[in-house]
């Protein structure tokens, strides 16, 4: 089982080079000359590992919250056109709270 991106980041350059020596792939040619950052990217390419860590929202319906945020943004824009400062403030606070809710549920 190949290591994850996070596991590769925790390894030393010597460990990464030792692992790269056993892998035959075009991306790892000249692995002895690569620094840690470039070596990790090359290893991820060779092993088919995602270099970007995906965050998942747990316990919430993110799509529903995003649609509520979209509706609130339209409401905010309407309040901006009317120069309704109380309405602007209220909708901005609600948008902020929903975004924070998503952020807190992200792992």
Backbone as JSON Lines, residues from 0, in Angstrom:
{"i":0,"aa":"X","n":[0.85,-1.18,0.0],"ca":[0.0,0.0,0.0],"c":[0.9,1.24,0.0]}
{"i":1,"aa":"X","n":[0.7,2.14,-0.97],"ca":[1.56,3.33,-1.03],"c":[1.25,4.3,0.11]}
{"i":2,"aa":"X","n":[2.25,5.06,0.52],"ca":[2.03,6.02,1.6],"c":[1.16,7.18,1.13]}
{"i":3,"aa":"X","n":[0.6,7.91,2.08],"ca":[-0.21,9.08,1.75],"c":[0.7,10.29,1.59]}
{"i":4,"aa":"X","n":[0.12,11.38,1.1],"ca":[0.87,12.62,0.92],"c":[1.42,13.11,2.26]}
{"i":5,"aa":"X","n":[0.6,13.02,3.3],"ca":[1.03,13.47,4.63],"c":[2.19,12.62,5.16]}
{"i":6,"aa":"X","n":[2.14,11.32,4.91],"ca":[3.23,10.46,5.35],"c":[4.53,10.8,4.62]}
{"i":7,"aa":"X","n":[4.42,11.1,3.33],"ca":[5.61,11.49,2.56],"c":[6.2,12.78,3.1]}
{"i":8,"aa":"X","n":[5.35,13.74,3.49],"ca":[5.85,15.01,4.01],"c":[6.6,14.84,5.32]}
{"i":9,"aa":"X","n":[6.23,13.83,6.09],"ca":[6.87,13.61,7.38],"c":[8.21,12.88,7.26]}
{"i":10,"aa":"X","n":[8.45,12.26,6.1],"ca":[9.7,11.52,5.9],"c":[10.87,12.47,5.67]}
{"i":11,"aa":"X","n":[12.08,11.97,5.96],"ca":[13.28,12.75,5.69],"c":[13.66,12.58,4.23]}
{"i":12,"aa":"X","n":[14.57,13.42,3.74],"ca":[15.02,13.33,2.36],"c":[15.7,11.99,2.12]}
{"i":13,"aa":"X","n":[16.47,11.52,3.08],"ca":[17.15,10.23,2.94],"c":[16.13,9.1,2.8]}
{"i":14,"aa":"X","n":[15.08,9.12,3.6],"ca":[14.04,8.09,3.5],"c":[13.33,8.15,2.16]}
{"i":15,"aa":"X","n":[13.05,9.37,1.69],"ca":[12.37,9.53,0.41],"c":[13.25,9.02,-0.73]}
{"i":16,"aa":"X","n":[14.53,9.34,-0.68],"ca":[15.45,8.89,-1.74],"c":[15.59,7.36,-1.73]}
{"i":17,"aa":"X","n":[15.6,6.78,-0.52],"ca":[15.69,5.32,-0.42],"c":[14.45,4.67,-1.03]}
{"i":18,"aa":"X","n":[13.29,5.25,-0.76],"ca":[12.05,4.73,-1.33],"c":[12.03,4.91,-2.85]}
{"i":19,"aa":"X","n":[12.53,6.05,-3.3],"ca":[12.54,6.35,-4.74],"c":[13.48,5.41,-5.5]}
{"i":20,"aa":"X","n":[14.51,4.93,-4.83],"ca":[15.46,4.04,-5.5],"c":[14.81,2.74,-5.95]}
{"i":21,"aa":"X","n":[13.75,2.32,-5.26],"ca":[13.08,1.08,-5.6],"c":[11.95,1.25,-6.6]}
{"i":22,"aa":"X","n":[11.69,2.47,-7.06],"ca":[10.58,2.73,-7.97],"c":[11.12,3.13,-9.34]}
{"i":23,"aa":"X","n":[10.67,2.44,-10.35],"ca":[11.06,2.78,-11.73],"c":[9.95,3.61,-12.34]}
{"i":24,"aa":"X","n":[10.2,4.89,-12.49],"ca":[9.21,5.79,-13.11],"c":[9.95,6.98,-13.7]}
{"i":25,"aa":"X","n":[9.39,7.51,-14.78],"ca":[10.0,8.65,-15.47],"c":[10.11,9.87,-14.56]}
{"i":26,"aa":"X","n":[9.13,10.07,-13.68],"ca":[9.13,11.24,-12.8],"c":[10.27,11.21,-11.79]}
{"i":27,"aa":"X","n":[10.78,10.01,-11.5],"ca":[11.82,9.87,-10.48],"c":[13.23,9.79,-11.05]}
{"i":28,"aa":"X","n":[13.4,10.09,-12.31],"ca":[14.75,10.11,-12.88],"c":[15.53,11.25,-12.24]}
{"i":29,"aa":"X","n":[16.72,10.96,-11.79],"ca":[17.55,11.97,-11.14],"c":[17.09,12.29,-9.73]}
{"i":30,"aa":"X","n":[16.46,11.33,-9.05],"ca":[15.92,11.56,-7.71],"c":[17.0,11.93,-6.7]}
{"i":31,"aa":"X","n":[18.24,11.55,-6.95],"ca":[19.31,11.87,-6.0],"c":[19.63,13.36,-5.99]}
{"i":32,"aa":"X","n":[19.25,14.06,-7.05],"ca":[19.54,15.49,-7.15],"c":[18.37,16.37,-6.7]}
{"i":33,"aa":"X","n":[17.22,15.76,-6.43],"ca":[16.03,16.53,-6.07],"c":[16.01,16.89,-4.6]}
{"i":34,"aa":"X","n":[15.5,18.08,-4.31],"ca":[15.29,18.44,-2.9],"c":[13.98,17.83,-2.43]}
{"i":35,"aa":"X","n":[13.65,17.98,-1.15],"ca":[12.51,17.29,-0.56],"c":[11.2,17.66,-1.24]}
{"i":36,"aa":"X","n":[10.99,18.93,-1.47],"ca":[9.73,19.39,-2.07],"c":[9.51,18.77,-3.45]}
{"i":37,"aa":"X","n":[10.54,18.83,-4.29],"ca":[10.43,18.27,-5.63],"c":[10.35,16.74,-5.61]}
{"i":38,"aa":"X","n":[11.03,16.14,-4.65],"ca":[11.01,14.69,-4.52],"c":[9.63,14.19,-4.12]}
{"i":39,"aa":"X","n":[8.97,14.92,-3.23],"ca":[7.62,14.54,-2.81],"c":[6.67,14.61,-4.0]}
{"i":40,"aa":"X","n":[6.76,15.68,-4.79],"ca":[5.9,15.82,-5.96],"c":[6.15,14.69,-6.96]}
{"i":41,"aa":"X","n":[7.42,14.37,-7.18],"ca":[7.77,13.29,-8.11],"c":[7.26,11.94,-7.59]}
{"i":42,"aa":"X","n":[7.38,11.71,-6.29],"ca":[6.9,10.46,-5.7],"c":[5.39,10.35,-5.85]}
{"i":43,"aa":"X","n":[4.69,11.44,-5.62],"ca":[3.23,11.43,-5.76],"c":[2.83,11.14,-7.2]}
{"i":44,"aa":"X","n":[3.56,11.7,-8.14],"ca":[3.28,11.44,-9.55],"c":[3.53,9.97,-9.87]}
{"i":45,"aa":"X","n":[4.63,9.43,-9.39],"ca":[4.99,8.04,-9.68],"c":[4.02,7.06,-9.03]}
{"i":46,"aa":"X","n":[3.57,7.38,-7.82],"ca":[2.7,6.45,-7.09],"c":[1.21,6.72,-7.3]}
{"i":47,"aa":"X","n":[0.88,7.8,-7.99],"ca":[-0.52,8.14,-8.24],"c":[-1.24,8.65,-7.02]}
{"i":48,"aa":"X","n":[-0.53,9.42,-6.2],"ca":[-1.1,9.98,-4.97],"c":[-1.5,11.42,-5.23]}
{"i":49,"aa":"X","n":[-2.64,11.83,-4.69],"ca":[-3.08,13.22,-4.81],"c":[-2.15,14.11,-4.0]}
{"i":50,"aa":"X","n":[-1.64,15.19,-4.6],"ca":[-0.75,16.09,-3.88],"c":[-1.53,17.12,-3.08]}
{"i":51,"aa":"X","n":[-2.79,17.23,-3.36],"ca":[-3.64,18.19,-2.66],"c":[-4.48,17.44,-1.65]}
{"i":52,"aa":"X","n":[-4.54,17.94,-0.45],"ca":[-5.33,17.31,0.59],"c":[-6.76,17.82,0.46]}
{"i":53,"aa":"X","n":[-7.68,16.88,0.33],"ca":[-9.09,17.26,0.21],"c":[-9.72,17.29,1.59]}
{"i":54,"aa":"X","n":[-10.43,18.34,1.85],"ca":[-11.13,18.47,3.13],"c":[-12.58,18.05,2.93]}
{"i":55,"aa":"X","n":[-13.1,17.34,3.89],"ca":[-14.47,16.87,3.81],"c":[-15.29,17.51,4.91]}
{"i":56,"aa":"X","n":[-16.51,17.89,4.56],"ca":[-17.44,18.44,5.53],"c":[-18.2,17.26,6.12]}
{"i":57,"aa":"X","n":[-18.16,17.14,7.44],"ca":[-18.79,16.01,8.12],"c":[-19.96,16.52,8.95]}
{"i":58,"aa":"X","n":[-21.12,15.89,8.79],"ca":[-22.28,16.2,9.62],"c":[-23.16,17.32,9.11]}
{"i":59,"aa":"X","n":[-22.87,17.88,7.95],"ca":[-23.67,18.96,7.39],"c":[-23.99,18.67,5.93]}
{"i":60,"aa":"X","n":[-25.06,19.29,5.45],"ca":[-25.37,19.24,4.03],"c":[-24.79,20.51,3.41]}
{"i":61,"aa":"X","n":[-23.56,20.4,2.92],"ca":[-22.83,21.55,2.42],"c":[-23.55,22.2,1.24]}
{"i":62,"aa":"X","n":[-24.13,21.39,0.38],"ca":[-24.81,21.92,-0.79],"c":[-25.99,22.81,-0.38]}
{"i":63,"aa":"X","n":[-26.75,22.39,0.62],"ca":[-27.9,23.18,1.09],"c":[-27.43,24.5,1.7]}
{"i":64,"aa":"X","n":[-26.36,24.44,2.48],"ca":[-25.84,25.66,3.1],"c":[-25.31,26.61,2.04]}
{"i":65,"aa":"X","n":[-24.62,26.07,1.03],"ca":[-24.1,26.92,-0.05],"c":[-25.25,27.58,-0.81]}
{"i":66,"aa":"X","n":[-26.36,26.87,-1.01],"ca":[-27.49,27.48,-1.72],"c":[-28.12,28.58,-0.86]}
{"i":67,"aa":"X","n":[-28.16,28.37,0.48],"ca":[-28.66,29.43,1.37],"c":[-27.74,30.66,1.32]}
{"i":68,"aa":"X","n":[-26.44,30.42,1.26],"ca":[-25.5,31.53,1.15],"c":[-25.72,32.29,-0.15]}
{"i":69,"aa":"X","n":[-25.95,31.56,-1.24],"ca":[-26.22,32.21,-2.52],"c":[-27.47,33.08,-2.48]}
{"i":70,"aa":"X","n":[-28.51,32.58,-1.84],"ca":[-29.75,33.35,-1.7],"c":[-29.51,34.59,-0.84]}
{"i":71,"aa":"X","n":[-28.73,34.43,0.22],"ca":[-28.42,35.58,1.08],"c":[-27.59,36.63,0.35]}
{"i":72,"aa":"X","n":[-26.71,36.19,-0.53],"ca":[-25.9,37.14,-1.3],"c":[-26.77,37.97,-2.23]}
{"i":73,"aa":"X","n":[-27.79,37.33,-2.81],"ca":[-28.73,38.09,-3.65],"c":[-29.5,39.1,-2.8]}
{"i":74,"aa":"X","n":[-29.89,38.66,-1.62],"ca":[-30.6,39.55,-0.69],"c":[-29.7,40.72,-0.27]}
{"i":75,"aa":"X","n":[-28.43,40.41,-0.03],"ca":[-27.46,41.44,0.34],"c":[-27.3,42.47,-0.78]}
{"i":76,"aa":"X","n":[-27.19,41.98,-2.03],"ca":[-27.05,42.87,-3.17],"c":[-28.26,43.79,-3.33]}
{"i":77,"aa":"X","n":[-29.44,43.23,-3.07],"ca":[-30.66,44.05,-3.13],"c":[-30.64,45.11,-2.04]}
{"i":78,"aa":"X","n":[-30.18,44.74,-0.86],"ca":[-30.09,45.71,0.24],"c":[-29.06,46.79,-0.07]}
{"i":79,"aa":"X","n":[-27.99,46.43,-0.76],"ca":[-26.99,47.42,-1.16],"c":[-27.59,48.43,-2.13]}
{"i":80,"aa":"X","n":[-28.42,47.95,-3.05],"ca":[-29.05,48.85,-4.02],"c":[-30.01,49.82,-3.34]}
{"i":81,"aa":"X","n":[-30.68,49.35,-2.28],"ca":[-31.66,50.17,-1.56],"c":[-31.01,51.03,-0.48]}
{"i":82,"aa":"X","n":[-29.72,50.83,-0.25],"ca":[-28.99,51.54,0.82],"c":[-29.6,51.24,2.19]}
{"i":83,"aa":"X","n":[-30.01,49.99,2.37],"ca":[-30.59,49.52,3.63],"c":[-29.46,48.97,4.49]}
{"i":84,"aa":"X","n":[-28.9,49.81,5.33],"ca":[-27.72,49.43,6.11],"c":[-28.01,48.32,7.11]}
{"i":85,"aa":"X","n":[-29.18,48.33,7.72],"ca":[-29.54,47.28,8.67],"c":[-29.68,45.94,7.94]}
{"i":86,"aa":"X","n":[-30.29,45.94,6.77],"ca":[-30.43,44.72,5.98],"c":[-29.09,44.19,5.5]}
{"i":87,"aa":"X","n":[-28.21,45.1,5.12],"ca":[-26.86,44.7,4.68],"c":[-26.12,44.01,5.82]}
{"i":88,"aa":"X","n":[-26.17,44.64,6.98],"ca":[-25.47,44.1,8.14],"c":[-26.03,42.73,8.52]}
{"i":89,"aa":"X","n":[-27.34,42.62,8.53],"ca":[-27.99,41.35,8.9],"c":[-27.6,40.23,7.94]}
{"i":90,"aa":"X","n":[-27.68,40.48,6.65],"ca":[-27.37,39.42,5.69],"c":[-25.89,39.07,5.7]}
{"i":91,"aa":"X","n":[-25.02,40.05,5.88],"ca":[-23.58,39.75,5.96],"c":[-23.27,38.87,7.16]}
{"i":92,"aa":"X","n":[-23.9,39.15,8.3],"ca":[-23.68,38.35,9.5],"c":[-24.18,36.92,9.3]}
{"i":93,"aa":"X","n":[-25.34,36.77,8.63],"ca":[-25.87,35.44,8.38],"c":[-24.96,34.65,7.43]}
{"i":94,"aa":"X","n":[-24.45,35.31,6.41],"ca":[-23.52,34.67,5.48],"c":[-22.27,34.23,6.24]}
{"i":95,"aa":"X","n":[-21.77,35.12,7.07],"ca":[-20.56,34.81,7.84],"c":[-20.8,33.6,8.75]}
{"i":96,"aa":"X","n":[-21.93,33.57,9.43],"ca":[-22.22,32.45,10.33],"c":[-22.3,31.12,9.57]}
{"i":97,"aa":"X","n":[-22.93,31.14,8.41],"ca":[-23.04,29.91,7.62],"c":[-21.67,29.44,7.13]}
{"i":98,"aa":"X","n":[-20.84,30.39,6.7],"ca":[-19.49,30.02,6.26],"c":[-18.68,29.44,7.42]}
{"i":99,"aa":"X","n":[-18.82,30.01,8.6],"ca":[-18.12,29.5,9.78],"c":[-18.61,28.11,10.14]}
{"i":100,"aa":"X","n":[-19.91,27.87,9.96],"ca":[-20.49,26.57,10.24],"c":[-19.84,25.51,9.34]}
{"i":101,"aa":"X","n":[-19.69,25.83,8.06],"ca":[-19.05,24.92,7.11],"c":[-17.59,24.71,7.51]}
{"i":102,"aa":"X","n":[-16.92,25.8,7.85],"ca":[-15.49,25.72,8.21],"c":[-15.28,24.84,9.45]}
{"i":103,"aa":"X","n":[-16.15,24.98,10.44],"ca":[-16.0,24.19,11.66],"c":[-16.25,22.7,11.43]}
{"i":104,"aa":"X","n":[-17.08,22.37,10.44],"ca":[-17.41,20.98,10.16],"c":[-16.4,20.34,9.2]}
{"i":105,"aa":"X","n":[-15.44,21.09,8.71],"ca":[-14.47,20.58,7.76],"c":[-13.34,19.84,8.49]}
{"i":106,"aa":"X","n":[-13.04,18.67,7.98],"ca":[-11.95,17.86,8.57],"c":[-10.94,17.52,7.51]}
